[in-house]
């Protein structure tokens, strides 16, 4: 049987991963290479890669345009605030962009801010460590009474 250097076997074990862009969606990739010489097969050690995103922001309550994170009712002109929590679920510190949207009625303004206080600071980004969370507020402002609900979503990217 030929003498095969361990470094060559390690190279063979990761070779199939180099051309596999579909594997980037998985959370774990395992591979065991085999060297075949004639009728002899020699498996190498199994290599397992744990894949995780560096930045994976999460918003709670989470929503989509069809199923909003929250609803606001403004039957008189004014301001209401909605609490949200943003969490960095990734593996590294990251700056997360924040944006709020409103649907359902016309004449509404929304903004992300640091708190529910009337003089709260507007907020467009957060820098969070892995696992860190921060509470933010979406302010909903209407110049006139609204006949329906405002569907509000907070996006974090």
C-alpha positions in Angstrom: 0.0 0.0 0.0 1.4 3.5 -0.9 2.4 5.9 1.9 0.1 8.9 1.6 0.9 12.1 3.5 -1.8 13.1 6.0 -1.8 16.7 4.6 -2.8 15.3 1.2 -5.7 13.4 2.8 -6.9 16.6 4.5 -6.8 18.4 1.2 -8.8 15.6 -0.4 -11.4 15.8 2.4 -12.3 19.4 1.8 -11.9 19.4 -2.0 -15.6 18.7 -2.7 -16.6 21.7 -0.5 -14.7 24.2 -2.7 -17.2 24.0 -5.5 -20.4 23.7 -3.5 -22.1 27.0 -3.2 -25.4 25.3 -2.3 -23.8 24.2 1.0 -23.7 27.8 2.2 -27.4 27.5 3.1 -26.7 24.6 5.4 -25.8 24.9 9.1 -23.4 21.9 9.0 -21.4 20.3 6.3 -19.6 16.9 6.8 -17.3 15.2 4.3 -15.1 12.1 4.4 -12.8 11.6 1.5 -11.6 8.2 0.3 -8.5 7.2 -1.5 -8.9 4.3 -3.9 -5.8 2.5 -5.2 -6.9 -0.6 -7.1 -9.1 -2.7 -4.9 -7.9 -0.9 -1.7 -10.0 1.9 -0.2 -8.6 4.2 2.5 -11.1 6.6 4.1 -9.7 9.8 5.7 -11.0 11.4 8.9 -14.4 13.1 8.6 -14.3 16.9 8.4 -17.3 18.8 9.7 -17.8 22.5 9.1 -20.2 24.5 11.2 -21.6 27.4 9.2 -23.0 30.4 10.8 -23.8 33.9 9.6 -21.7 36.8 10.9 -24.7 39.1 11.0 -28.2 37.6 11.7 -30.5 40.4 13.0 -33.8 39.3 14.5 -36.8 41.6 15.3 -39.5 40.8 17.8 -42.3 41.0 17.2 -41.4 40.0 13.6 -43.7 40.8 10.7 -44.2 40.8 7.0 -46.3 43.0 4.7 -49.0 40.3 4.8 -48.7 39.8 8.5 -47.5 42.9 10.2 -45.4 42.9 13.4 -47.8 45.3 15.1 -50.9 47.4 14.5 -51.5 50.9 15.6 -54.8 52.7 16.0 -54.9 56.5 15.9 -58.5 57.6 16.1 -57.4 61.2 16.9 -54.4 63.0 15.4 -51.2 62.4 17.3 -48.4 60.1 18.1 -48.3 56.5 19.3 -45.2 54.3 19.9 -44.7 50.6 19.5 -42.0 48.7 21.3 -39.6 46.3 19.4 -36.5 44.3 20.3 -33.6 43.8 17.9 -31.2 40.9 18.6 -27.9 40.1 16.9 -28.1 36.3 16.3 -24.9 36.1 14.3 -21.3 35.3 15.3 -19.7 38.7 15.2 -20.3 42.3 16.3 -22.3 44.0 13.5 -23.9 47.3 12.6 -27.5 46.7 11.8 -29.6 49.0 9.6 -33.1 49.7 10.8 -36.2 50.9 8.9 -39.9 51.1 9.7 -42.8 50.9 7.3 -46.5 51.5 7.6 -49.3 50.2 5.5 -53.1 50.4 5.6 -53.8 54.1 5.6 -52.5 57.3 4.0 -51.0 60.3 5.8 -48.9 58.4 8.4 -45.2 58.9 9.2 -43.1 56.3 11.0 -39.6 56.5 12.5 -37.4 54.2 14.6 -36.2 55.9 17.8 -34.3 55.1 21.0 -37.4 55.2 23.3 -41.0 56.1 23.6 -40.2 59.6 24.9 -41.5 62.5 22.8 -37.9 63.9 22.4 -36.3 60.5 21.7 -33.4 60.3 19.3 -34.1 59.0 15.8 -32.3 55.7 15.1 -31.2 54.3 11.8 -28.5 51.8 12.9 -27.5 49.7 15.9 -24.2 48.1 16.7 -24.7 44.9 18.6 -22.4 42.1 19.9 -23.3 38.4 19.2 -26.4 37.6 21.4 -26.9 41.2 22.4 -30.4 42.7 22.2 -31.6 46.3 22.3 -35.1 47.7 22.8 -36.2 50.3 20.2 -39.4 52.1 19.5 -41.3 52.8 16.3 -43.1 56.1 16.5 -46.3 56.4 14.4 -47.4 60.0 13.7 -50.7 60.9 12.1 -51.7 64.5 11.2 -55.4 63.5 11.2 -57.7 60.9 12.7 -57.4 57.5 10.9 -60.3 55.4 10.0 -58.4 52.1 10.0 -55.4 50.3 11.5 -51.9 51.2 10.6 -49.9 48.0 9.9 -46.3 48.6 11.2 -43.2 46.6 10.5 -39.6 47.1 11.6 -36.9 45.7 9.3 -33.3 45.0 10.5 -30.6 44.3 7.9 
